[in-house]
Amino acid sequence: MDGVTTVAGRRAVVMGGSMAGLLAARALAESFDEVVVVDRDVLPDSPANRRGTPQGRHVHGLLARGQQIMEEYFPGVTEELRAAGAVTGDVVGNVRWILDGVPMSKGHAGLLTVSVSRPMLEAHVRRRVRGLAGVRLLDRTEVVGLRFSPDGQRVTGVRTVGAGGAASGSVLAADLVVDTLGRGSRVQRWLSARGWPEVAEERTQVGLTYTTRHYRAGPQPSPEDFSVDVVATPDHPRGAVCARIDGDRQVVTAYGILGDVPPTDPEGFLDFLKSLSSPEIYEAVVENPEPLDDPVSHRFPASLRRRYELAERLPSGLLALGDAVCSFNPTYGQGMTVAALGSQVLRTHVADGRVPDPAAYFSDLARDAVDEAWRQALSNDLGFPGVAGDRTPEILADQEYLGRVLEAAQYDGAIAAAYTRVISFVDPPEALHADWVHRALRPV
């Protein structure tokens, strides 16, 4: 199924059934006879908001590289999503990007973007994962600890309890355990209890709050521009997204940083949209007076990176990916795509039929999935004066050059396309330093 082949005799357990866990299961299914995905929520066949994804009601971005990986894993899934009501188009040609009140020039990046609700996307991926030979989704089951070998050097399974935290539990043995429990993962606590050193963490306090309301799809944004993104900048630190999604709906998510909270009362929500650097989203909402729900907020205090690749010692039989390793400022839409990139690293490290060396795996995960996304997010976050952090000469130079690129993107569609290809993780950052880009920038 979906081109998956297996090798004999082993079981992998994935802790967490969200997008990172599902993608991890797809990668592991090629090399393990049995893959068990364990999640405390009910994992329904149909789209539904879940306790384990409190951010699921808000706008989600699947960057182009993430869409490409998902299509490789699950051929035809993009068309399935489109048939279910998702909206697709070019990331530049069909999205109106607005910075400091000025729209980016229209170009054509040649990259497909998918505008879809998180529950719909997750349901389709979950259905495809359920269809993989040897994969089992064990829902309504919570992982409450790890099982170790007698010498404590190897993780050999997980300890679980049923829904509701029943006193009696069980052990699920595994040759490999993968942590996709997100930023709230308790794995570090479990490791410390067995004497393993703590993994270093980096945090960037952004104090982000985003508030979302859904509306019946109206005349704006137009089908040609199915998403309008008013991007928060240091000069205008409030932002919002208005996008057409499945269900003949449009989702409007407004966000503020450093304690600036978009209100959840309807009038206050509209006032916040009216205060943005550009009126497009406010006007789209005013022109469409059919809300489908009340505004709801979600807080994101800090970006978090666990530096597994720097750890001196790690137990064998345990890996991690997705938000359990790095949780980004969600306004950049990087999370699901970085999880997809991480699943490809995992796929490579289990392909030879052996349990991976954790040091080698986490080194490759950092290099091939996390480093560039973290660099982009950190540079953007530190562009806001109130965000604390070390503004190194490298970061300051990056911010200065990117500012010139974005200025050029206001009048040059090719520059706009090149920029979006880099932030979509399709092209490397060096692409923005090509000779033709330098020639297009205005002199300093």
Protein Blocks (a to p, Z undefined) as FASTA:
>chain_A
ZZiacdehiacddehjbfklmmmmmmmmmmpfbdcdddfbdcdfbdcddfklmmlmpccd
ddfklmmmmmmmmghklmmmmmnopacddfklmcccdeehiacddddehpacddddfklm
mmmmmmmmmmpghiacdehiacfbdcddfkopaccbdcdddehiiabdcddddfbdcdfe
bjmlcklmmmmmnopacdddddddehpacddddddddfbdcfklmcccddddfklmcccd
ddddehiiacdddddeehiacdfbfklmmmmmmmpmbfklmmmmmmmmccfbdcdddddf
bacdddfklpfbdcehiacehjlloccdfklommmmmmmmmmmmmmmmmmnopacdfklm
mmmmmmmmmmmmmmmmmmmmmmpmklgcdddfklmmmmmmmmmmmmmmmmmmklmmmmmm
mmnomacfklmmgfklmmmpccZZ
